[in-house]
Amino acid sequence: MAVVPFRPVPFEQVPDKPVVPHRWAEATRRDITIRTDELGEVRVAVREYGPKDASPLLLVHGMGTASYSWRYMLEPLGAVGGFRLVMPDMPGAGDSGHPDVYLGPDAMANALIAIVDALALRGAPAIANSMGGYLAMRAVLRDPTLFSRLVNEHSPGVPTFKMHALRWAMRLLPSWSIVNWLIRRNPERWIHKNVHYYDESLKSREEHAEFARPLHTREGRRTYYRQLRDTLDTKHMATFVRDLRGAPFPIPLLLVYAPADPIVPPSVGDRLRELVPAASFTKLKAGSHFAHVDAPSHFVDAVLPFLSGEPSARAR
């Protein structure tokens, strides 16, 4: 039976375990501590998978998810691709700490820089999804030696009508009270409604629990709210666009976007391609915002040549 794109699965019918198995249980966890001027001291949970002596590859998740988002990449990028995958939970996500401070995109980019240095990964390649891709690009603009090359998978970063509407809603409404009330009633249901796959049957109670964990505490909800309000502020996106116009992007960049995405319009990828004309660009033929979950083979085929040093500009 053909998949109907983004057809919702009722929350009550989501299975306990994912219908497509993965090897996430084989990833190891360790905690590190970072310190930045903006965030102070924050504990960061890090998962790793692959041989200790293999070349490292940093995977950065987006807002509302956690390192668990990369579960379907362990086999093709780790066991088969030959990388040692390093997957932090960004501050406010998963099992990491929840800093209740201003979380503008530069503050979060500085946190990413601190994570890279704490893990001794400076100069390694990285793949970053959604808000993680936006932060990774901002981090490279601030620190060009951070990564050797970067794959940006379906990030925001260009002001859109939806992003402008979010900014004004955060400022004109009693936004913290509204967001806190909506989430705390049922954090798992909130995740179910706000994480979208091309094939919604990929969702599971296991995923809900992983992504909703920080939302069960007031501190976790506050950090989530601050990311909505501060990190995704279109005022900072406008500055980001000016910075990209001002100078060539300092490292090899691959932009990966899918043809359909209810979260970040694919047109954002086209705009970033115009702003960074030297970037490689792949528009996938399948998948959506989380192509590494709902079109993993297409995604891996697009990124592996680039990670090995080959340019890629083909639609897949």
N, C-alpha and C positions, 0 to 999 in steps of 0.2 A: 504494500500500500504506500502510495506517495505521501511524503511529509507535507503537511500544510504549514507554510512558514509562520512561525510565532503563534500558532494556535495554542491558547492557554490550556494547561492541564489543571483541573480543580485542585486546590490546595489539599483537600482531604484525600485525593486519589494519588498523590505523589508517593512512590515506593520508598521503603526504608533505605534500601541500597541502590546505587546507580545501576541502570540497565546495562551499561557498558563498563566492564571491570577496569580497574587501574591498579597501580603499584604504589600508591601513596603510603601505605603502611610500611613500606620498605625504606622510606626516607628517614634519615636521622635528624634529631633536633638538638640544637644547642642555643643558649641565650648569650647575647653580648650586651654591653652597655655603651651607649653613645652619649655625647654631650655636645650641644650647640648653644650659641648665645640665645637663640630664639626659644628653643624647646627645653633648655636645661638638660638634666640627665634623664634618659629614657631607656628602658629595657626593650630589646628587640629580639624576638624569637626568629631563628633561622633554621630552615630545613635544607638538607643536602642529600644528593643522590648521585652515585657514580664513583668510579675509582678515585682514590685520593691523589693519585699521580697524574690524573687526566687534566687537560686544559679546562680552566673554570669558565663557566658561562652564567652570568647573573640574570635572573628572571624577576621582573618587578611587576607586581599585580596592580590593579586599579582600585578605585573607590568602591566600597561596599562589598569587596571580596577579600581574599587573603591568599597566602602562598598556595593553599589547596587548589586554587584556580588552575595551577600548572600540572595537575595530576596526570593528564593525558600526554604530557611532554616527557615524562620520565623515561619511557621506553624508547621513543624515536630520537630524542636528543641526548639522552643519557646512555642507556644500554647499547643502542645502535649507533647513535651519532657520535659517541665517544667523548662527550663532555662531562665534566663534574658540575652538576647543576647546583647553584646556590640560590635559595629562594627565601628572602626575608619577608616576614610580616611587617609591612610598613607601620610606623607609629599610628595607633588608633585602630589597627586591624588585627584579626586573628588573636594570637596569644601575646602580642606586644603591649607595651604600656600605652596609656591614654593621656597625653599631655593636654591640659585644659588651658591653652594659651592661644594667642593669635596664630593661625595656621595659613598665612599667605603662601603663595606658590614658591617664593624664594626661601621661606623658612622650611618648607617641606623639601625643596631641592637641596638645601644645606644638610638636612637630615639624611638624604640619600647619599650625599658626598661623604658624610661621617660614617655611614654604614659601609660603604665601599672601602674606606680606609681602615675601619675596624676589622674588616674581613681580609685585609691585604689583597684586594682585588683590583687595585688601580692598574689600568691598562688592559683589563679583560674586556671581551665583548659583552653586550647586554641586549636582552629583549625586554621591552616594556609595553604593557597593555593599558589602554584607556588613560585614566589620570596619571598612571605610572609613566606612560610614554611622554605626556606633557611635562611632567617633572623631570624626567631623564633628559629631555631636550634642553630644558632650562638649566639643569645642572651642568651640561656640557658647555653651554654658553658662558657659564660662570667659571668653569674649570675644564678647559679643552683636553687635558691629559687624563680625564677620569676614565673614559672607555676607549678602546681601540676602534670600535665600530658599534653602531646602535641600530636595532630594529625597533621601529615605532609601530605598534599594532593598534590601529583605530583609536588614536588619542583625540581629545578635544584640543583646544589651544587657539582657535580662531573664533572671535565673537559671532554668535548666531542669535537669531531671534529667541530661541529657547533659552540660551544662556543669559541673554539680557533680561528676559522675563523672570528667570530664577533670581538674578541679582536684585531686581526691584522688589520681588516678593520677600526676599530675605531682609529687606530694609524697611518696607512699608507695613508689613504685617507683624503681629507678635510671633515671629517665626520660630524662636526656640520653643515656646510653649506648644505650638502646633506640631512641630517635628517630634518633640519629646512625647506628646500624647499619641501621635499616630504610631510611633515605633514601639513604645513600651507595652501597648496592649497585647502585641504578639510579634516579637522580633522576627521569628521564622517566617511568618506570613508576610511581613514587610520585605524580607529578602526574596521570597517567592514572587512578589509582585514587581520587584524592581531589578531583578537580574533576568535578562531575556536571551533565549537561544533560538536559533533558526528552528531547531527541533526541541520543543519544550519538554518532550518526554525524557530528556537527559537529566532533568532535575531529580533530586532525591532528598529524603530527610537528612541523610548524612551531610549533603552540601548545605542545606539550611542551617544545620547545627554549627558547621564550621564557620560560615560567614556571619551568622547572627550572634556568635559568642560575645563579642564586645558590647553588643546592643542590649544585653541584659542588665548592664550597669548604667547608672546615670553618667558616670565619667566617660564610658564608651559612647553613649549617645551624644554627649557634648562634643567629643572629638569629631564624630560623624557630622554633626551639625556645623561645626567650624569649617570642615572641609567643603561642605556645600556652600557656605557663606563666603569663606575667605579664599580657599585654594582655587575655586572655580570662578572667582570674581572676574567679570569681563573687563574691568579696568586694567587688570594685570595682563589679560590676554591681549589687549590692544598694545601694551608695551612690548610683549613678546613678539607680536607681528612686526613692530618697528625694529626690534633688535634683529630679526631674521632678514629684514630688508637692508639693514645697515652693513652687513658683512657676510661673507660666505660661511656656511656652517662648517665648523672646524674639523669634523671627522666624517668618515663614510657613514651615510645614513640610508636606510631602507624604510620606506613608508609602505605599510601593508594595510589595505582597506578592502572590505567586502562590499558586494553590491547592495546589501540591505542591512540597515541597522536602526532600530528604534531609539537608540541611546545617543549616538553621535552620527549625524548624517554623513554618508560617504563623500559628499561635496567638500567636507572639511579636509579630507585627504587631497582632493584636487587643488584646494587653495594652498595647502602646505607644499604641495609639489611645485606650484608657481613661486612660492616664497623661497624654496630651496631647490633651484633648478638643477643643481649637481646631484641631488639625491636620486637613488634608484627608487623605482615605484612599481608595486605589484598590486593590481586590483584582482582579487580572488574571484573565481567563478562560483564559489559556494561559501557557506558560512555567514557569520555576522560579526557583531562587536567582539565576541569571544571566539574567534575562528580557531584558536588553539584548543577549544573544547568541542565546538560543533562542526569543524571541518579540519581535524588535526593533520590528515595526510596532505591536504592542499597547503596548509600553513607550513608544514615542515619542508615540503618541496620548494616553497618560496624562499624560506630563510636559510636553509643549509648552504646553498651555493654562496650566498652573500657572506655568511659567517666564515666560510673557508677562503674568502678573499675575492670571489667573483662578483662582478656587478650583476644586477638583475633588474630588468624593467619590463618583464613579460606579464601579461594577464594570464591567470591560471584558473 
